[in-house]
Amino acid sequence: MADGAFDFDIVVIGGGPAGLAAASTAAENGRRVALIDETPWLGGQIWRGQQSRPLLAAARSWFERFKRSGATHISRASVIAFPASGVLLAENVNGPIQVHWQRLILATGARELFLPFPGWTLPGIIGPGGLQTLIKHGWPVAGQRVVVAGSGPLLLVVADSLKRKGARVVTVAEQAAWNSVMRFGRALGGHAGKVWQALNLRLRLVGTPCECGVWPVRAEGTDTIQSVTLTDGNRVWTESCTLLACGFGLVPNIELALALGCELTDNCVKVNAQQATTVSGIYCAGEPTGIGGVDCALVEGQIAGCSAAGKEIKAEKLFAKRASWHKFRAALAEAFTLRPEVKTLASDSTLLCRCEDVSLGRMRQFSTWREAKLQSRCGMGACQGRICGAAAKFILGWGMESVRPPLLPARVGNLISEQPCTSTKPPC
């Protein structure tokens, strides 16, 4: 991909299901559309590895639809700044790229929520989603003793993948109570496909201990994890393991929206019925507006694509379908709400910010994210607060108040670059 400056009617950031749907729909409505994503593939994390040989019908359909739409895919590019109104500055291995836009759609997805507990930084402890990605890329897990813990439906999906690849899943520990999970199961009644998926998944995990109302309290080991201690609030026991997949659900990637001045509500990007944010010309779809899964992301992406293309009537025809998935989203959030006990897992000596070695006790000395950052460098490491910021929000009640460029670690030369030219030729 060559560096330069390029002009599009609509630019979509994020190549997951929401971004794919938004870009395809907008392009089908006659707009010049670009989709920017950091990865070399389309589909985000959920459809990772599906593009070259799609096994899922939905993934195959949307890959083909995107290809037919004529939208431009700007791959391996990270958005780092906004040098002017209607302009994005991105960088890839070859240098800076300026992309001019009239309408912008944010489809930046979500990431795993990691909460600190004693021993959580030991080698061999990884997020369930991260482990799933490694498995998809052929990382050998056969013979490993794995504990899967935390919260959310992803735990069962990862346990199934581990089992298929020959790992021994010692237990799946879901922190949500059994009655909450059962209520969620009943809420799936209006979505036959989800019910079928859940039943098949549970059948494949017959023989694997799956417990609700259980959470980790500490991990122990020397050079790597050797055991994890679990509790149900009444009893405490220890399971030996060689891997711990632990994550407490997902948090929306809202940094880009914050940097652009979009308002938030309940830590999600605030949008109206047309998926428009509070900033004129900017729309948002998928997990940044609320954790709702792939089906919810797809319909929101289509609405955002239609709306950004000026086809509001087409968008309105999808409102009822979106409402149905929003009910599912609300049921998901209610069922897997984190219990108060997991707020108190970390001691004062437990690291909260792994990048800069800042303990929770040190963080408790401050009352705002800005103050903590200035005094301790918390959030100034490689992840730029994406891990510790979410944890601080949950445990301390405060997190990042604002985001400023660069949004990701970037080359200084790219940040100060200026591209005087504009072109409609796709950057490839």
N, C-alpha and C positions, 0 to 999 in steps of 0.2 A: 504494500500500500504506500503510495507516495504521499509526501506531506503537501499541504496547500490549503486552500479555502474553498468550501463547497456550499452550495445554496439549495435548500429544499423547502417545500411548503410545510411539511410536517416531519419532525424528528422524534423518534421513539428511542428511549434509553432503557435497555434491558431486553434480552432475547429469550426470556422464559415464555411460558404460555400466554401471559397477559400481553407482553410485548409483541409476540408473534401475531396474536389476534388483532391487536390495535394496528400494527403496521400493515397487515394484509388487508384489513377492512378499509383503512384510509386509502391505500393504494388502489383498491378495487373501485373506489369512488372518484377516481381520476386525479388524485393528488400525487405530487412528487414526494416520495417518502424515503427516509433513511432510518434504518434500525442500527443503533450503536450498541455493541456489547463487548465486554472484556475478554470473552472466551472465543476460541476459533470455531465453535459449533453453535447451532441454534438449539433452543429447548430448555435453557437454564439448567439448574441442578436436577430438577425432577425428570426431565427428558434427556439427561446427559447420556451420551453414547447411542442415542436412538436415531440420529440424523442419517448416518451412513447405512444402517440396517435396522429400520424401525420395526419393533415388535408390537408396539401399542398402536391400535387403530387410530386413536385420537391424534397421537403424535404424527403418524404418517399423513393423516389428512391435512393437518396444519402445516407441515413442512411443504407438502405439494401446493397447498393454497398460497403460501408465502412466495414460493418460486413462481407460480403463475401470475401473481399480483404485479410483478415488476418492481417491487420495492428493493432498495439498495441495502445490502448487508455490509456494514462497516465493522469488521471483526477485529479482535485483539486490540481494542482501543478503549482507554480509560478516560472518562471525563474528569478533568482536574480543575477547571476554572471557567469563569464567565467574563471575558474581557470587555464585553459591551452588551447592551440590550439586544436580545435576539441572536446572540452568538455564543456557541460553546467552544471551549478549547479542550481538545482531547490529545492524548499522546499514544503512540505505539512504538514499536521497536525502531521504526525508521525516523521518528521525529514527531513534531507537532502537527495537529490537524485542526483547522477552524471550520466549524459547521454553522452556517446561518440558518435560522428557522423562523417561520411565522407562527407556528403552533408547536408546542412541545408536549409529549406524553411521557410521563414517568412510570416505568414498570420495573422498578429496581428490586423487587422481590423481598426476601427476608433472610435472616440468618439465625443460627442456633443461639439460644440463651444459655450461657454458662454461669453457674452460681458457685462461688468458692466454698470449699469445705476443707478441713485438714487433709493434706496429701493430694489435693486435686491437680497439682502441677507435675506429678510423677509421670515419667515416660510410660506409655501403655494406656494412658487415659485419653480418650478422644471422644468427640461428639458423635452421636449416632449417625447424623447426616454425613459427617466427615468419614466415618468408617464405611458407610454405604458407598461413598464415592470411591474409596480405595478398593472395595470389593469389586465394583464395576470395572475397575482398571486392572483387575487380576491380582491384587495383593493377596498373598497366601494366608488363609486363616484356618486351614484344616488342622485339627488337633488342638487348637487354642481353646482354653477355658475362658468363656466370656460372660461377664455380667452386664446386662443392659438395664440402665436405670434412668430415672428422670420423669418425664411426663410427655404425653401426647401419642397419637396413633402411630407416629413414625417408629416408636419403640418396637412394635410388633412387626412392622415391615422389615426393620433391620435384623431382628431376631430370625425371621424367616430366611433372609439372605444368608445369614451366618450359618444357619442349619443346612441350607442347600449346598454350601461350600465346604461342609465337613467340620465346622467348628462345633464345640459343645457349649450350648447356651446353658449356663448354670442356673440362671433365673432371669426373668424380666420383672423389674420392680417399678411399678407405676405409683407415683405419689398420690394421685387422685383416689378418693375413696371408691369402693365397689359400687355403692348406690349411685354415685355421680356418673360412673362409666355406664351403668345400666340405663340411666335416664338418657344418656347420649345415644345408646343403642336404640332405644325406642324412638328417639327423634329422627333416626334414619329411615323411618317407615315411609316417608314421602319420596325417598330416593332409592329405588329398587337396586340400582347399580351399586350403590355404596353398601347396601345390605349384603348383596351377593359377594362383594369383595371382602367384607369383614368375615363372613361365614367361611369362605375359602381359606382366608388367612388363618383363622383360628383352627380349622381342621388340620392345616399343615403343621401347626404348632402343638398338636396333641403329643403329650409326653414331656413338653417343655414347661417347667413351672412358671406361671404368670400370676403375679400377686399384685393386688391393689392396696392402696393405703400403706405403701412401703417406700422408704427413701434412704439414700446413703448418708452416713454421718461422718465417715472418714475412710481414707485409703492408706494402705501401708505397703512398704517395700523399701528396697535399698537402691539398686540401679534402675529398677522398673517396678511396676505394681505387682504385688504378690497376693494381696487380699483387700477386700472391701467390707466394711462393717455396715450393716443395714439395720433399720428399726421400723416397727409399725406403731411406735408410740408407747407400747407396753413392754415388748421384749426387744432385746438387742442380740444380734448374732453376726458371725463373720463367715464370709464365703471366700475361698481361695480362688484366684483367677490370674490369668496372664494378660487379659485385656479388660478394660472397663469402658463401655460406651455410655456416656452420661451427658444428657442435655435436658434442659427444663422447658422444652417447647421452642417456639420461634418468636423473634421480635422483628418488626418491619424495618427495612432499610430506608430510613427517612432523612439521612444526612443531606442528600441532594436536594430534597424538597425544602429542608430547613435553610440551606444555603441560598436558595432562590426566593426565600421569604414566604413560603406557603405556611398557612396556619395549620396547627395540629389540634386534634381532639382525641383524648385518651391515648396519647402517644402514637396516633395514626394520622395520616394526611387527611385533612378535612376536604371533602368533595361534595358537590351538589348532585342532583339527579342525572346530570349529563356527564358525570365524572370530572367536572371542572373544579380546579382548586380555587383558592381565594386570590390567586394571582392571575390576572388576565392573560389568556392565551396558553395557560399551562393546565394540563389534565393529568390525572393519576389513575392507575388501575392495578388490580391485583393486591398482593400482600401488604404493600405500604398503606393501603386504606383499611386493612384488617385481615387477620389470618383466617382465610376461608378455603384454601385448597385450590387445586387446579381447575375444577369446573367453575367455581366462582370467579377465578382469575380470567378465564376465557370469556365469560359473558361480559365482565367489566371491561376487558380489553376491546371487545367489539363495540360496546357503547362508547368508549372513549374515542375509538377510531372513527366511528360515524359522526360523533359530535365535533371532533376536531376538523373533519372534512366538511362540516356545514350541513350534514344530513341528520338533523335532530329528529325528524319524524321516523326515520329508520331506527334511530337509537331508542325511541320510545317503545317500539314494538318488542324490545328486549327487556323492558322494565319488569314485567311479571316474572320472567325467568330468573332475573337477578334477585328479585324479592325472595323467591324460593331458596336460592343459595345463601342469601343473607340470613334466613332463619337457621339454616344449617350452620353458618358461621357463628351465630349467637349461641347455639347449642354447644358447639365445639368449645367456645371460650368459657362458657359456664361449667361444663363438665370437667375441664382440665385446668381450672383456676388453681394457682399454686397455693398450697396451704401455708399458714403463717410459720410453721416450724422450720421450713427451709430457709427463712430469713435469718435464722439464728445458728445455722450450721457452722459458720466461720468464727474462729476466735480472733482476738485482736492481732495475734501474730500471723494469721493466715494472709497470704498475698491476695490482694484484690486486683491490682494491676501487675500482670506478669511481665509486661514489656519493660517497665521501669522499676520493678521490685518494690512496689508501694503496698504496705500492709493495710488491712482493714482498720486497725487501731490508729494508724497514721491518718487515714481518711476521716475518721470520726472527729478529728481535731478541727475540721472545717465545716462550713455550713452551705457552701455552694460549690458547683463544679469548677467555676472559674477560679475561686480561691484555692481549691485543692490543686488545680492544674498549675497555678502560679507558684505555689509553695512546695509542691512535691513532684512535679512533672508527670503526675498521673494522666494517662490518656495521650501522652506525647510520643509513644513508641510506634512500632511498625503498624499496629492495628488502629492507631489514632483514636482510641477510646471506644472502638466498636464492641470490644469485649467488656472492659471494665465499666464503660459508661452505662451499659444496660444493667449490669450487676449493681452498680451504685444506685441507679434509679429504683430498683426493686428493694434493695436492703436499706438504703439511707433516705430514700424518698426524693432524691435529686440527682440529676444527671446533666448531660450536655444541654445548655440553654441556646446555643447558637453554633453554627458551623461556618468556617471561612475557608476560602481557597488557600492552598491546594486541598482538594477533597481526598486525595490519596498521595502517597509519596511520589514525587515527580522530579524530573530533571530541571535544574534551574534554567538551563538554556531554553527549554520548552516553555517555561512559565513567562519568560520575558520576550518570547518570539512574537513577531508581528508578520502577518501574511496579507500583503496588500491586494492580492488578486482574489477574484471570485470565479467559480466555474460550476456548471451544472453537470460536468462529467463525473461519474461515480469514482470515488477514491478506491482504487483496487490495486 
